[in-house]
Amino acid sequence: MSYLFSGGAIGNLEVRNRIIMTAMQTGFSMEKEAEFLVSCAAGGAAAVTIVAGVSPRGVFYNCILADEAHTEYLKGLSDAVRARGSHLIVQLFHSGRNAKQENLYDPALPPLAPSPIPSPLYKQLPEEMTAVDIAEAKRQFVDAALVCKEAGVGAIEINCTAGYLLTEFISPLTNLRTDKYGGSLENRLRFPSEVIKDVRAAVGQDYSVMIRVSGTDLLGGYEVEDVIALLEGVRNPDGSHPIDLVCVTGGWHESKIPQISADVEPGSFTYLAREIKDGTGLPAVACNRINDGEIAERVLARGDGDFVGIARGFLADPDFANKLQHGEKINRCIACNQCIKQVLRVQEIHCTVNEF
Ligand SMILES: Cc1cc2nc3c(=O)[nH]c(=O)nc-3n(C[C@H](O)[C@H](O)[C@H](O)COP(=O)(O)O)c2cc1C
């Protein structure tokens, strides 16, 4: 386990090993969520991720918002995680069309999207974003980032995955706009590019900023080259990069290609992190179906990522990292996908192999 348990860094943030607990909406109460994340921190993760909406119109009601009302909660959680030798990452999340109005944090208005095309998951017509909505969404990402920085959170992660708002702008299947945010690849990358640049400009150069990307949508809308184009296109004029670490997952929720179910070979999606790492020179977190130490070590040894990203492994066993380090048997995630089905139905998750 010499790769897994060597120290690393997310920008200026030093971390104790290469195991990042990736974003997972849980539907837990705030207290239970904090308890779970602190247990994963105590269980040896280098960093643990909480999901927080940037807009009440872009997240389920059973999630938190990264707003001023939650600064104290984030501060307390970040301190508690740090006291266990880990760091808190907040994923800044906007669901776009991937939500039902009745389940939104603010159910008064329908979900927003680049174009009025229903999500296959929720089958509801979203409202097409106006220029004012786009400007407001960018401001919401910036405000949320500043709340996290103010709360002393270790790092923020911009969500650009799985069919949520930023990715809906990238794909020509969900973006039919005729203004400067639609049409050519350059135009479709404009909104996520502006979010990245605005967030970095707001938090300053020293704060750790990550992005989570789907390496491809696995729907024929965009490929890994387009994600590389997004990341290359946001470089600062001096060639430096506004992103410190790219966390790379698979495709969109609605893709018919299995990405995280039990029949997916463990570690078989980490090639996407490798391609993005090679295409940008940025450090990467390789994810999906990494459910034991041998696989995790192999993924790092073959250079697919600088970190491994593990989600359900921590749900099955919050002591995942410590147990690997000490050669103990882990309670292994069986990839039954009960948890992801529950979260997409806006229910609290229940792990088949570990009751909370
Ligand atoms: C219940 C559940 C909720 C998730 N919620 C999010 C989310 O809000 N944002 C995100 O980027 N990924 C989310 N994911 C994806 C995970 O971070 C991870 O990429 C995926 O589960 C594959 O990794 P694993 O095999 O280690 O679980 C979620 C996954 C699960 C199982």
The ligand as a Tripos MOL2 file, in Angstrom:
@<TRIPOS>MOLECULE
LIG
   31    33     1     0     0
SMALL
NO_CHARGES

@<TRIPOS>ATOM
      1 C1        -26.0000    7.5680   -2.8140 C.3       1 LIG1
      2 C2        -25.0650    8.2600   -3.7560 C.ar      1 LIG1
      3 C3        -25.1510    9.6420   -3.9270 C.ar      1 LIG1
      4 C4        -24.2440   10.3010   -4.7770 C.ar      1 LIG1
      5 N1        -24.3190   11.6710   -4.8990 N.ar      1 LIG1
      6 C5        -23.3700   12.3130   -5.6510 C.ar      1 LIG1
      7 C6        -23.3610   13.7360   -5.7570 C.ar      1 LIG1
      8 O1        -24.2280   14.4320   -5.2350 O.2       1 LIG1
      9 N2        -22.3670   14.2980   -6.4680 N.ar      1 LIG1
     10 C7        -21.4020   13.5610   -7.1030 C.ar      1 LIG1
     11 O2        -20.5100   14.1340   -7.7100 O.2       1 LIG1
     12 N3        -21.4110   12.2260   -7.0420 N.ar      1 LIG1
     13 C8        -22.3490   11.5850   -6.3250 C.ar      1 LIG1
     14 N4        -22.3240   10.2200   -6.2510 N.ar      1 LIG1
     15 C9        -21.2960    9.4540   -6.9840 C.3       1 LIG1
     16 C10       -20.1440    8.9920   -6.0690 C.3       1 LIG1
     17 O3        -19.3720   10.0710   -5.6050 O.3       1 LIG1
     18 C11       -19.2220    8.0130   -6.8150 C.3       1 LIG1
     19 O4        -18.6490    8.6530   -7.9260 O.3       1 LIG1
     20 C12       -19.9480    6.7500   -7.3000 C.3       1 LIG1
     21 O5        -20.7220    6.1930   -6.2550 O.3       1 LIG1
     22 C13       -18.9390    5.6990   -7.7670 C.3       1 LIG1
     23 O6        -17.9700    5.4670   -6.8010 O.3       1 LIG1
     24 P1        -18.0360    4.1990   -5.7760 P.3       1 LIG1
     25 O7        -18.0410    2.9780   -6.6360 O.co2     1 LIG1
     26 O8        -16.7950    4.3440   -4.9550 O.co2     1 LIG1
     27 O9        -19.2880    4.3210   -4.9910 O.co2     1 LIG1
     28 C14       -23.2560    9.5500   -5.4490 C.ar      1 LIG1
     29 C15       -23.2180    8.1720   -5.2890 C.ar      1 LIG1
     30 C16       -24.0870    7.5250   -4.4530 C.ar      1 LIG1
     31 C17       -23.9670    6.0340   -4.2980 C.3       1 LIG1
@<TRIPOS>BOND
     1     1     2 1
     2     2     3 ar
     3     2    30 ar
     4     3     4 ar
     5     4     5 ar
     6     4    28 ar
     7     5     6 ar
     8     6     7 ar
     9     6    13 1
    10     7     8 2
    11     7     9 ar
    12     9    10 ar
    13    10    11 2
    14    10    12 ar
    15    12    13 ar
    16    13    14 ar
    17    14    15 1
    18    14    28 ar
    19    15    16 1
    20    16    17 1
    21    16    18 1
    22    18    19 1
    23    18    20 1
    24    20    21 1
    25    20    22 1
    26    22    23 1
    27    23    24 1
    28    24    25 2
    29    24    26 1
    30    24    27 1
    31    28    29 ar
    32    29    30 ar
    33    30    31 1
@<TRIPOS>SUBSTRUCTURE
     1 LIG1         1 GROUP 0 **** ****
